[in-house]
Amino acid sequence: MIFKADMYVKSEKELGKKFTIVAFGLLMLVIVFSTYLHHFQPHVLKVPSVTDVSTWRNPSFEQTNIYERMTDAEIEKMRADGIPGRGLLPVIFDSQGDLTAFLFASLCFLHARRHFGQWMASCFLIGSFIFTGLQESIAILLGRFTAGAAYVDAAQHVTYGTYFFCKGSLWFIETPVAVCLSWFWIAYACVWIARKVFPKMSLLARAAIGGLIALNIDLWLDPVATSPEFMQWVWARGDQIRILGINHSNFVGWFILIFWFAIIWEWLPRLADRMGRFKASFAFITIILVSDMGMLIYLILHNTIIVAGLLSLLGKSDIYFPQGW
């Protein structure tokens, strides 16, 4: 019986290892294909130009949040020179670059492997990468191709689109690989901190704390990354509540995504006990894909019903914290 148990454990480890190899391989293929499309066939996904902002559609340059934050001189410079800090070296080496994200992600992956094992660490990396990359890309492409998130302000100005990323050397669909890797290491660090500081709390409480920690990080990170000096990405001027010049749904999404991801990741050992690591791995990815669709539906309802209803009760058309951003 002991021999059979040892063989079962060994078999499960091998299946988990095979899943990791297959998943990483497929992920690399998607990244290579997406990067090729983004840089060499930009017309396929209507990738906005980084050199000529006058060609932007859904949203146009004038329909972005960043346009409101720029001085007249900065606007003219953008129209003449395009996005600041572009080029391969700045994109790879700056604070949001591929190399920086890869280094931090590598450190967190090694930490996760040491404390949770190869399989759990791989599931966190692969799962979070797909979770955020797919969520971001669908939201970007829906806005770009269907004029989603159309918004009419009090003066009847219409804004179309959602947002898009301006910089990246490697891409996962329409999300820079650096963003996916950054989401991984931030999410992992926040989940780990919540586990260490509050070990006796319930899973739901720890997940909520991890989400709040990530939300606080994002509150100071994104306003810098989206500033006129960096412009890692730009938002359409279509959200009725803005915080530090950024659509509030961005922060809502950060909290919910990390809160829910922490829960399903910590459920993994239970899934593995019930169905084995190989099946549990695919169940995990399936839950992530379904969750992405559910999250998009929720955010649409959140903006069109919940926020609209709240502002109607307050007798306001929009709220900006602080004013002028």
C-alpha positions as CSV (number, residue, x, y, z in Angstrom):
1,M,0.0,0.0,0.0
2,I,2.9,2.4,0.8
3,F,4.4,1.6,-2.6
4,K,1.2,2.3,-4.4
5,A,0.8,5.6,-2.5
6,D,4.3,6.6,-3.4
7,M,3.7,5.7,-7.0
8,Y,0.5,7.8,-7.0
9,V,2.3,10.8,-5.5
10,K,5.0,10.5,-8.1
11,S,2.4,10.1,-10.9
12,E,0.6,13.3,-9.7
13,K,3.8,15.2,-9.7
14,E,4.6,14.1,-13.2
15,L,1.2,15.1,-14.5
16,G,1.5,18.5,-12.8
17,K,4.9,18.9,-14.4
18,K,3.4,18.0,-17.8
19,F,0.7,20.5,-17.4
20,T,3.2,23.2,-16.5
21,I,5.3,22.5,-19.6
22,V,2.3,22.4,-21.9
23,A,0.8,25.6,-20.4
24,F,4.0,27.6,-20.6
25,G,4.6,26.3,-24.2
26,L,1.1,27.5,-25.3
27,L,1.6,30.8,-23.5
28,M,4.8,31.4,-25.4
29,L,3.1,30.7,-28.7
30,V,0.4,33.2,-28.0
31,I,3.0,35.8,-26.9
32,V,5.1,35.3,-30.1
33,F,2.0,35.5,-32.3
34,S,0.5,38.5,-30.5
35,T,3.9,40.4,-30.6
36,Y,4.1,39.8,-34.3
37,L,0.6,41.1,-34.9
38,H,1.1,44.1,-32.7
39,H,4.3,45.3,-34.2
40,F,4.2,44.0,-37.8
41,Q,0.5,43.8,-38.6
42,P,-1.0,46.6,-36.5
43,H,-4.0,47.0,-38.9
44,V,-5.4,43.6,-37.9
45,L,-6.2,44.7,-34.3
46,K,-6.3,48.5,-35.2
47,V,-3.3,49.2,-32.9
48,P,-3.2,52.9,-32.2
49,S,-0.1,54.7,-33.5
50,V,2.5,55.9,-31.0
51,T,3.9,58.5,-33.4
52,D,0.7,60.1,-34.7
53,V,-2.0,60.6,-32.1
54,S,-4.3,62.3,-34.7
55,T,-5.1,58.8,-36.0
56,W,-6.5,57.6,-32.7
57,R,-10.1,56.3,-32.8
58,N,-12.2,54.9,-30.0
59,P,-11.0,56.9,-28.2
60,S,-9.6,59.8,-30.1
61,F,-6.7,61.8,-28.4
62,E,-9.2,64.5,-27.4
63,Q,-11.4,61.9,-25.8
64,T,-8.8,60.6,-23.4
65,N,-8.3,61.5,-19.7
66,I,-4.7,62.4,-20.4
67,Y,-5.8,65.2,-22.8
68,E,-7.5,67.0,-19.9
69,R,-4.4,66.7,-17.7
70,M,-1.9,68.1,-20.3
71,T,-0.9,71.7,-20.8
72,D,-1.3,73.3,-24.3
73,A,2.4,72.9,-24.8
74,E,2.3,69.2,-23.9
75,I,-0.6,68.7,-26.2
76,E,1.2,70.3,-29.1
77,K,4.3,68.3,-28.4
78,M,2.3,65.1,-28.3
79,R,0.7,65.9,-31.7
80,A,4.2,66.7,-33.2
81,D,6.3,63.9,-31.6
82,G,3.9,61.2,-30.4
83,I,4.0,59.2,-27.2
84,P,7.0,60.2,-24.9
85,G,9.7,57.7,-24.0
86,R,9.0,55.2,-26.8
87,G,11.6,53.0,-28.4
88,L,12.9,49.5,-27.6
89,L,15.4,50.4,-24.9
90,P,13.1,52.7,-22.8
91,V,10.3,50.1,-23.0
92,I,12.5,47.3,-21.9
93,F,14.5,49.1,-19.1
94,D,12.1,51.7,-17.6
95,S,10.2,51.2,-14.4
96,Q,7.3,49.5,-16.3
97,G,9.6,47.7,-18.7
98,D,9.9,44.0,-19.6
99,L,13.2,43.5,-17.9
100,T,12.1,45.1,-14.6
101,A,8.8,43.1,-14.6
102,F,10.7,39.9,-15.5
103,L,13.2,40.3,-12.6
104,F,10.5,41.0,-10.0
105,A,8.3,38.2,-11.4
106,S,11.3,35.7,-11.3
107,L,12.0,36.5,-7.6
108,C,8.3,36.0,-6.7
109,F,8.1,32.8,-8.7
110,L,11.2,31.4,-6.9
111,H,9.7,32.4,-3.6
112,A,6.4,30.7,-4.5
113,R,8.2,27.5,-5.6
114,R,10.1,27.3,-2.4
115,H,7.1,27.8,-0.2
116,F,4.3,26.2,-2.2
117,G,6.0,23.9,-4.7
118,Q,6.6,23.9,-8.4
119,W,3.0,23.2,-9.4
120,M,1.3,25.8,-7.2
121,A,3.9,28.4,-8.2
122,S,3.3,27.7,-11.9
123,C,-0.4,27.8,-11.5
124,F,-0.2,31.2,-9.8
125,L,2.1,32.6,-12.6
126,I,0.2,31.1,-15.5
127,G,-3.2,31.7,-14.0
128,S,-2.6,35.3,-13.1
129,F,-0.9,36.0,-16.4
130,I,-3.9,34.7,-18.4
131,F,-6.4,36.2,-15.9
132,T,-5.2,39.7,-16.2
133,G,-4.0,39.6,-19.9
134,L,-7.3,38.2,-21.2
135,Q,-9.4,40.6,-19.0
136,E,-7.4,43.6,-20.2
137,S,-7.3,42.6,-23.8
138,I,-11.1,41.9,-24.1
139,A,-11.9,45.3,-22.5
140,I,-9.5,47.0,-24.8
141,L,-10.7,45.3,-28.0
142,L,-14.4,45.7,-27.1
143,G,-13.9,49.4,-26.8
144,R,-11.8,49.6,-29.9
145,F,-14.1,47.5,-32.2
146,T,-17.6,48.0,-30.9
147,A,-17.3,51.5,-29.4
148,G,-18.0,50.0,-26.1
149,A,-18.4,52.1,-23.0
150,A,-19.9,55.0,-25.0
151,Y,-20.5,57.9,-22.6
152,V,-22.4,61.2,-23.0
153,D,-21.6,64.0,-20.6
154,A,-23.8,66.8,-19.4
155,A,-22.8,68.9,-22.5
156,Q,-23.7,66.0,-24.8
157,H,-20.1,65.2,-25.7
158,V,-19.8,61.6,-26.8
159,T,-16.8,59.5,-25.9
160,Y,-16.2,56.0,-27.3
161,G,-13.8,53.3,-26.4
162,T,-12.2,52.1,-23.2
163,Y,-8.4,52.3,-22.9
164,F,-5.3,50.9,-24.5
165,F,-1.6,50.4,-23.7
166,C,0.9,52.6,-25.5
167,K,4.2,50.8,-24.7
168,G,5.5,47.3,-24.8
169,S,8.0,45.1,-26.7
170,L,6.3,41.7,-26.0
171,W,2.5,41.4,-26.1
172,F,-0.2,39.0,-24.9
173,I,-3.0,39.8,-27.3
174,E,-3.3,43.5,-26.6
175,T,-1.7,43.6,-23.2
176,P,2.0,44.1,-22.7
177,V,3.8,41.0,-21.2
178,A,5.3,43.4,-18.7
179,V,1.8,44.3,-17.4
180,C,0.9,40.6,-17.0
181,L,4.1,39.9,-15.2
182,S,3.7,42.9,-12.9
183,W,0.2,41.8,-12.1
184,F,1.6,38.4,-11.1
185,W,4.3,39.7,-8.7
186,I,2.1,42.4,-7.2
187,A,-0.8,39.9,-6.7
188,Y,1.6,37.2,-5.3
189,A,3.2,39.7,-2.9
190,C,-0.1,40.9,-1.6
191,V,-1.5,37.4,-1.1
192,W,1.6,36.3,0.7
193,I,1.6,39.3,3.0
194,A,-2.1,38.7,3.9
195,R,-1.3,35.0,4.7
196,K,1.7,35.9,6.9
197,V,0.2,38.8,8.8
198,F,-3.3,37.3,9.3
199,P,-2.7,33.5,9.3
200,K,-5.8,32.8,11.5
201,M,-8.2,34.7,9.4
202,S,-10.7,33.0,7.0
203,L,-9.8,32.6,3.4
204,L,-12.4,35.3,2.3
205,A,-11.0,37.8,4.9
206,R,-7.4,37.2,3.8
207,A,-8.3,37.5,0.1
208,A,-10.1,40.8,0.8
209,I,-7.0,42.1,2.7
210,G,-4.7,41.1,-0.2
211,G,-7.0,42.9,-2.6
212,L,-7.0,46.0,-0.5
213,I,-3.2,46.0,-0.2
214,A,-3.0,45.7,-4.0
215,L,-5.6,48.5,-4.4
216,N,-3.5,50.8,-2.3
217,I,-0.4,50.0,-4.4
218,D,-2.3,50.8,-7.5
219,L,-3.6,54.1,-6.1
220,W,-0.1,55.6,-6.2
221,L,1.3,53.5,-9.1
222,D,-1.2,54.2,-11.9
223,P,-1.4,58.0,-11.6
224,V,2.3,58.1,-12.3
225,A,2.3,55.5,-15.0
226,T,-0.5,57.3,-16.9
227,S,1.0,60.8,-16.4
228,P,1.9,62.9,-19.4
229,E,5.6,62.2,-18.7
230,F,5.2,58.4,-18.9
231,M,1.9,57.5,-20.7
232,Q,2.2,53.7,-20.3
233,W,-1.5,53.6,-21.2
234,V,-4.4,56.0,-21.7
235,W,-8.1,55.9,-20.7
236,A,-11.1,57.0,-22.6
237,R,-12.9,59.9,-20.9
238,G,-15.9,57.8,-20.2
239,D,-16.1,57.2,-16.5
240,Q,-18.4,59.3,-14.3
241,I,-16.2,58.8,-11.2
242,R,-12.5,59.4,-11.5
243,I,-9.9,59.1,-8.8
244,L,-6.5,60.8,-9.4
245,G,-7.4,61.2,-13.0
246,I,-8.1,57.5,-13.5
247,N,-11.4,55.7,-14.1
248,H,-12.6,54.3,-10.8
249,S,-13.5,51.0,-12.4
250,N,-9.8,50.4,-12.8
251,F,-9.5,50.3,-9.0
252,V,-12.7,48.3,-8.6
253,G,-11.3,45.8,-11.0
254,W,-7.9,45.5,-9.2
255,F,-9.6,44.7,-5.9
256,I,-12.1,42.2,-7.3
257,L,-9.6,40.4,-9.5
258,I,-7.0,39.8,-6.8
259,F,-9.7,39.0,-4.2
260,W,-11.2,36.3,-6.4
261,F,-7.9,35.0,-7.8
262,A,-6.5,34.5,-4.3
263,I,-9.6,32.4,-3.4
264,I,-9.5,30.1,-6.4
265,W,-5.7,29.7,-6.1
266,E,-5.9,28.6,-2.5
267,W,-8.7,26.2,-3.5
268,L,-6.2,24.4,-5.7
269,P,-4.9,21.8,-3.2
270,R,-8.5,20.8,-2.4
271,L,-9.3,20.4,-6.1
272,A,-6.1,18.4,-6.5
273,D,-7.2,16.0,-3.7
274,R,-10.5,15.5,-5.4
275,M,-9.5,15.1,-9.0
276,G,-5.7,15.0,-9.2
277,R,-3.3,17.7,-10.2
278,F,-3.7,17.4,-14.0
279,K,-7.5,17.7,-13.9
280,A,-7.3,20.3,-11.2
281,S,-5.0,22.4,-13.4
282,F,-7.5,22.5,-16.2
283,A,-10.4,23.2,-13.8
284,F,-8.4,26.1,-12.4
285,I,-7.8,27.6,-15.9
286,T,-11.5,27.0,-16.8
287,I,-12.6,28.9,-13.7
288,I,-10.3,31.7,-14.6
289,L,-11.7,32.0,-18.2
290,V,-15.3,31.9,-16.9
291,S,-14.4,34.5,-14.2
292,D,-13.0,36.8,-16.9
293,M,-16.4,36.8,-18.6
294,G,-18.2,37.3,-15.4
295,M,-15.9,40.2,-14.4
296,L,-16.6,42.0,-17.7
297,I,-20.3,41.6,-17.3
298,Y,-20.1,42.9,-13.7
299,L,-18.1,46.0,-14.7
300,I,-20.6,46.8,-17.4
301,L,-23.5,46.6,-15.0
302,H,-21.5,48.4,-12.4
303,N,-20.9,51.4,-14.6
304,T,-24.3,51.5,-16.3
305,I,-26.6,50.7,-13.4
306,I,-24.9,50.9,-10.0
307,V,-22.8,54.1,-10.5
308,A,-25.5,55.8,-12.7
309,G,-28.1,55.1,-10.0
310,L,-25.8,56.3,-7.2
311,L,-25.0,59.6,-9.0
312,S,-28.7,60.1,-9.8
313,L,-29.5,59.8,-6.1
314,L,-26.8,62.3,-5.3
315,G,-28.0,64.7,-8.0
316,K,-24.7,64.6,-9.8
317,S,-23.5,63.7,-13.3
318,D,-19.9,62.9,-12.3
319,I,-17.4,63.0,-9.4
320,Y,-13.7,63.6,-9.6
321,F,-11.2,63.2,-6.7
322,P,-9.5,65.6,-6.7
323,Q,-11.1,68.2,-9.0
324,G,-9.0,69.2,-11.9
325,W,-7.4,65.9,-12.6
